[in-house]
Amino acid sequence: MTLKNTYSKEIFDQECRQCKRLDDFLCEVKQKYPDYHARPVAPFGDSNAKLLIVGLAPGMHGANATGRPFTKDYAGLLLYEALYEFGYSNQIKSESLADGLELKLCRITNAVKCLPPQNKPAGTEINQCNKFLAAELKTLPEHAVILALGTVAHRAVLKACNLKLSSAAFAHNAQHALPGGLTLVDSYHTSRYNVQTNRLTKQMFSDVFHGIGRLLNEQ
């Protein structure tokens, strides 16, 4: 089952405009690209997810354009390929809201729901948006896994769990126990830079998903 924006306002608010810099920027983007979504981007996936993937923020010509996380975005190529190969998705690519893509037992969200200038949200914006992530984490079942793509997502998850950032250091393919029986798994972000420089290879990302599979199968 894939959710279609059926979220409480505690988890996602399509009309949120609490970060003035982001709201002003989205208004500018909408003027330049009238067909773009250019508003907060909702989480996407299964309402009964056992795996929650947390990214950084929507990409300019990807999620910000389409309205779905990591969709029509280079950063989504490796991610959706892995989701398909490991049985979380019914197709290998994510291209538009109308492409028929569905996720199983998996959901994708972002630490910051709005496109930030230069893909760099301010600390205050990350903190402001963290309440949505905290509310979403509370919907996860016991023993669920959270996959953080990059350091910002990793820290956002810790903050959403009311943990100190020093309680768990980010490291690729590291696993951290969280309150409530949850497990946080880290991965380098699937960004164009990381993939093209081989900081994150397909094999490295597959290893992350193999580890996640073992965690979920242990339950």
N, C-alpha and C positions, 0 to 999 in steps of 0.2 A: 504494500500500500504506500503510495506516495502522496504526501500532503500537498495541497494546493492553497497555500496562504491561509490555512485554517488555524491560525495561532492566536492565543490570547495576547493582549497588549503588553503583558508582563514579559513575554518571550519575543515579540516582534511588533513594532508599531510603524506601519507604512507611512503615517503622517508625522513621524518624529522629525522635529527641526531644532533640537536642543543645542546642537553645535553650530553656531553661526557661521564659522569659517567653512564648514562642510556644506551647509545649506546654500550659502552664497555661491560656492563653487559649483554645486549641482545645478543651480539656476543658470549659471554661465554655460555649463556643458549642454543643458537642455536647449538653450538658444542656438548654440552652434550645431547641435545634432538633435533636431526635433523628434526624430524617431526613436531615440534612445530612451531606455527606462529612466535613468537619471534620478532615481529616488532610492531610499533604503532598500536593500536586497534581502528578501526573506530567506530563511533556511529552506533547504530542499531535501526531501527524502521520506523515509519510512517513519510513521508516527510511533512505531514500536522498535525503534533502532536500538541495537546493542553496540553499535559502533557510531560514534559521533566524530566527524572530522572537522577540525577548526582551522580555518585559514586566517589570513591577515585582514584583507578588505577586498571589496570588488575591484576588478581591473577596469580601466577606462573603456576599452573596446570589447571587453568580455562580459562579465556579470553586470557591470553598469549599463551596458548596451542592451543586454538580453533580459535582465531581471532574474537570472538564475546563477547561483555560485559556480565559478570556474567554467562557464559555458561560452563557447566560441572564443576561448582564451588559451594562449600557449600553455599557461600553467595548468590548464585542465587536461591537456593531452595525456600526460603520464598518469595523472590521477584517475581519470575515467577508464583508461586502459587497464590499470590495476584493479579497479572496482569490478570491471567486467571479468577479468581473468580469475579473480578470487570469488566470484559468485554473488557479488553485491549489486550488480547491475544487469539489465537485460540487453544492453548494447554498448559498444566500445567507445562511442563518441557522444559528446554533448554539444549540440549545435544551436538549438533554439527551444523555446517553450513548447513548440508544436512538433518536436521530433519523436515523441512517443517514449522518451527515456523514463524508466522507473528504477528506483533503488529498493533493495530488499535488505531489511535489518540494518540499514545504514542511513545516516543523514549528514548533510554538509551545512555548515554555518560559518560565520566569520566573526572574528574578535571585534571588528568595526563594520557596521552594516552599510556605511556610505563610502563612496569613492573619495579618497583624500587626494589633495594636490600632490603630484609627484609620487603617488603611492606611499606617502609617508604620513600617517596620522600622528597628531600631537598626543603627548601623554594625557592631557586633559580629555581628549576625545576618546582615547582608549578607555579611560576610567569612566567616562560618562556612559559609554555603550556597554560597560561590563555588567550592568544590572540585567540586561537582556540575556547575556550568556549565563549568568548565575541562575536565572529562572529556568533556562533551558536545561542546564545540568540537573536540576531537581526533578526533571521528568524522566531521566534515564533510569532503567532498572538496575538493581543491584548487580554488581560484577560486570557492568558495561565498560567498554574501552573508549577512551578519548584519544584521538590521534591529533596532535598539534603539529601543524606545518610551519616550522620556523619559531624563532625565539619569541616574537611578539605574541603569537598564539599560545605558546607554552606559558608565558608569564600571565596572560589574560586568564587562562584556566586556573592557575594557582590563585590569582586574585579572586576569581569567582567562587573559589572554594574557601575563601578567607584564610589562605595560607601565606606565609612570608615567601618572598621570591627566593630567599636563601635556603628554603626547605628542600628544593629540588633543582639541580643545575641542568640546563638544557644540554643534551648530547644526542647526536643522531642514533636512533634505534635504542635509546635508553627507555627504561620502564620505571614508573614511579607509582607507588601505592597512594591513593587519595582517600579521603573520608568517605564512608558509605559503601565501601567495597569496590569503588571505581579504580581503574588503572589508567594513568596517563602515559602514552607512548609518544616519543618525539621523533620527528623526521625533519631533515632539511626541507625547505619549501620547494615545491615543484616549479619554481620560476624558470623563465627562459635562461637567465644567467646561470643558475645552479646546474641546469641540465646541460647546457651547451659547454660549460667549463668542466663537466664531469664531476663536479662536487657532489651531485646526486645522479647516480646511474640507475638504469632500470633494475639491475640486479640488487643494488642497495635498497631500492624502494620495495622490491619483491620480498627481500629479507624482512623488512618492517611488517609487511602483511602476513608473512609466514608466522612471525612472532605473535601478531594479533590473533591469528587463527588458533594458535596454541592456547593463548589466554582464554579465548571464548570457549574452546572445546574442553577446557578444564572444569567449566562450570556445569 
